[in-house]
Amino acid sequence: MLLTERLAAPAPPAINGMPTPDRVVEAWFPDIDNKAATGAASPTQPAPLPMICVPYAGGTPSIFRGWAAELGTVAEVIPVLLPGRGLRGREQPYTTMQPLVEDLVTALIGHGLDQEYVLFGHSMGALVAYEVACELRRRGYPEPAHLFVSGSKAPHLYGDRADHLLADAQLCQLVRDLGGLGPDEQTGEAYLQRRLPVLRADLTVCERYRWSPRPPLRCAMTAISGIGDPIATAAQVEAWREHTTGSLLRRHVPGGHFYLLGPSRSLLLTELHRELDALACARAGAFAELSGRNRS
């Protein structure tokens, strides 16, 4: 999905004008299969790992449309719906990182997605995914089995932009220059005008963010970037190495900041499938060994 797709915005169920706690938790993952989310393993195979997918600034779960068909054998794709869009259109979007991350982590725990899981995020979503992994660790939960960061410089490099302060015309031009308006720019810009408050709020989250020193994660990471991305250069993406003591794979694909919406989408999904399949095979081996011990 491009930044400019039309979004419906019905109100969430509420009591006395406020969403109930259960509905607040559910709102983050509107397409989740609750049975699948709890992970039902067969006698010989573990359940596919849930892959929590966080969109870029202004984005919605439709960015990840079709991913389940490509990755369903190796992961359960669970897109995140942030406030201010879609079914959460009447909620105020966040403008700072900490409450966003704390609430998202609480929702993940509420859905039982806090033990074995994978995180993927693009641009703003990569930064949110990293902070979610750190927050889960801080609360005593396991780190992700793998963290995929896409189209984002390393966390300690944020704080050098102020795009949320741009005038509307300048912000639209920025989106156009980055390739976020889609093939029909006139229609795309008309939709973007309606989305500017949400986009501006998301950019505020990123641009107010300041990394706080902490121990690196231990999980394996993959950092992916478009070769022509002007706001997540190769050197800036390479700097993610500082944030894990595990392995870091670097992948460069043709395209710019929104490479995942163009021809390189298939390359991204192929890479994700390859790495998730390797992770699934390792888990299956460990699962079989444990099952053998239990039978003996």
N, C-alpha and C positions, 0 to 999 in steps of 0.2 A: 504494500500500500504506500502511496505517496503522501506527503504532508497534506495534500489538498483533497483527499477523498471525502465525500459527503458522509456525515455521521448522524445517526439518529440519537435522540437524547431523552428517552422516557425516564420518568422518575423511578427510583428504587422503592420497593415496599417500605413503608414507614409506620411508626406508631407515634402519635402526637407530633407528626412532622419530622421525626428523626428516624433514620434507619435503625432497625434492631441490631444488637451485637452480632447475631448469627448472620444476618443479611450483610452487615459490613464486612465480615470475614469472607463470605461467599462472593461479594462483589468484585474482589480482586481477580477471581478466576471464573468468569461466567460460563466458560465452555468446558469446565472440568467434569470428568466422569468420576464421581465420588468413589465408586467401587474400584476403578482403576487406580485412583490416586492413593488408595491405601496399599496397593501393591499385592496382588494375589499371585503367589508363586505356584508353579506346578510342582509335582513330585521330583522332576528332574531339572527344572530350569527356574532361575529367579525371575521375578517380574521385571519388565523393562524399567529402566530408571526414569523417573520424571525429570524432564528438562524444562526448567523454569525460564521463560523467554521474556526479556524486558525490552520494550521498544525504545526508539530514539525520541528526542524531544518533539512533541506534537503528535507522536505516533499512537497507534491502537493495535489490538491483537490481530487485525486483518493483515498486518505486515507478514505474519507467519502463516497466512492461509496457504494450504497445500503442503505444509511441512510434515504434517502427520502422515500423509500418504507416502512421503519419501523416507521418513525416519521411523515409522511406526513399529518396525521390527526390532529396533535397537533402543528406542526411547519413547516415552509418552510426552508429547509436546504440550506444554501448559503455558499459554501466553498470559501475560499480566495486563489487566486493564487498570490504568491509573485514573484517578478522579478527574472530572472535567470533560469527559468524552464518553460517547456511546451510552451504555446503560447508566453510567455515572455522570451524565452530562450536567446534572443540577448540583453536583458537589464542587466545592472550590478546589482547584488544583493546588498542589504544594508549591511553595516558593523557597523552601530550604530542605536540605538533604536529610537531616537527622530524623525529623518526624516521619518523613516518607519511608525511610528505611525501617524505623522501629515498627510502624504500622504494617508494612509489608511482611516483615519477619514474624510478627504476631499472627498474621493471616496464614503464613506458611506453616507455622507450628499448629495452628488450629485445624489445618487440613492434613496434618501428619506428614508434611513434605519436608521434614527436618532431619531425616536420618540418612538415607541414601538418595542423592539427588545430583543433578547437573545444573549449572547456571549458564545462560547465554544472554548477552546484552550487546546492543549496537549503539555506539556514540554515547549519549546520556545513559542509555540502558546498560552499557558496559560498566560505567562508573557506579550506577546503582547496584548492579550485580556484585561488584567487588565489595561494596559497603555492606550488602546483605550477608555475604560470606563472613566478613569480619564481625558483624553483629551476632550472627548465629554462633560463631566461635566464642564471642564474649559471654553469651548466655549459657555456654557449656554444651552446645550441640556440635555435631561433626561438621567439618568443612565439606564443601562439595567434592564429589568424586572427580569432577573436572570443571574448570571455569573457562568459558569461551568469551573473550573480549574482542569486539569487532568495531572498527571505525572510531577508535578512541585513543587518545594519548594516555600515558600513564597518570595515575591519580595525582602524584606530586607535581605535575606540570600544569594542573588547572589553576585558574586565577588570572589569566592573561588576556581575557576577552570581556567585553561588556555589550554583547549584541542585544541583550534584553532592553537596553536603553535606546536602541535605534528607533528613529521615526518609522511609522508603518511602511512608508514607501521604501525606505532603506532596508528594512527587515525583509520585505517581499523580494527586493533585489538580491539580497543575500541568499534566500532560499532558491531563487532562480539560478544564481551563479553556481550553487552547489548541486543543481540538477533535481531539486525537490518538487518542481511544479508539474512534472510529467510531460508527455508529448504535446498536449494541447495546453499551451501556457496561458492562453486567455481564460479558458475554463478553470484551469488550475489556480490562477491568481484570484478568481472570484471566490472559489472555495476557501483559499488561504485567508482571505479577508475575514471570514467568519471564524477562522481558527486562531487568529492572532493572539487573543488573550491566553489560550492554553499554551501555545508555542512560547509566548513571552514568559509565562510562569515557569515552564520547564527550563528555558534558558537561564532564568534567574536561579533555579536550583543549581545548575552547573557552575554558573559564574560567581555565585556566592560561596561555593564549596572551597574549602581549604583542607588539604590532607593533613591529618594529625599523625605524627610518627607513632608507629606501632610495629610489633614483630611481623615479618612477612608471613603470608599464608604458606602452608606446606603442600597444598594440592597441586596437581598438574594443571598447566594453563596452556591455552592456545590463543595467540594474538593474531588477528587477521586485519588486513588493511587493503584499501584500493590503492593501486599504484599512483593514481593521480589525485589523491585526497589532499587538499591544501590545509585542512585543519586537523589531520591526524597523519603526520608525515612518518616515513619509515623509521627515522631516528626516535621520534616521540613514541611510537608504538613499541619499538624495541625496548624502551625504558621500563616496560612492564616487568622485565626480568628482576628488577629490584624488589618486586612485591610477592615473590614466591621462592621458597627454597626447593620446590619441586621442579620438574622439567617445564620448559617453556618452548613451545613450537611456534615458529613464525611462518605465516602464510601471506603471500602477496598475490593479489588477483587483479586483473584488468578492471579499470573503472575508477570513479571518484568516490566521494563520500557516501553516495547512495548506491554503491556497486551492487548491493544485495537485492536491489529492485530491478536490475537490468540483466543483461546476458550472463553476468558472473554469478547470478543466483544459483545456477546449476552447479558451478564449481564449488560454491560455499556448501551446498547441501551434500555434494559428493565427499568433501572433506569432513564435514560433520559426521556423515554416515561411517566413513572409514574409522574415525577415532572413537566414535560411540560403539562401533562393532568390536573394536579391539578391547574396549572396556567391558563390553558385554561378555566377550569370550573369557576374559580374566575372571569376571564375577561367576560365570558358569562353572569354571574349573574349581574355584573356591567353594561354590555351593555344592558341587558333586562330592568334593572331599569331605565337607562337613556332613553331608547326608550319609556318606559311607561310614563315617565315625559313629554317627547316631545309630545306624543299623547294627553295627558291631557292638 
